[in-house]
Amino acid sequence: MDEPALDFTGLTLSPQKELVRVFYKEMWDHADKSLIPRIFHEGFTFRGSLGPRLTGHAEFAGYVDYVTGALGDYTTDMLVLIEEGKRVGGKMRFHGIHRKEMFGVPPTGRHVWWTGMPIFTFERGKVSDLYVLGDIYGLIGRLKGETARA
């Protein structure tokens, strides 16, 4: 976890990058599901960093509950943010305190983390698709206490 998070202080982001920032720093970091309709079209498609493929607000809200329930103090560190046309991509570090079973590993109380690479696709000012490739094997190793660094 040596790579520093981006500092957005004093920056003016494009509308798409700002919505990505809201998604991670306001919605995920505070489990504020009320922001879901502001960020996503109703029938958006989602492939999460932990593997699930979901469609729509309700299914995604369930995923938010699962992740933030399993990981206390869940936080996203935004490391890289790149915009090209109707897409925003980047590199993120997701982390929290392991407090419920994940991937068959009972709660350990350990601070665990993994990296993810999201690609947001925008249509008419909101996200229509979000695909996040995540380092699940690194996370499982950290859950089991086998991997300290990556």
Summary of the structure (lengths in Angstrom):
residues: 150
radius of gyration: 15.0
end to end distance: 8.3
largest distance: 44.3
contacts: 437
relative contact order: 0.19
helix: 29%
strand: 41%
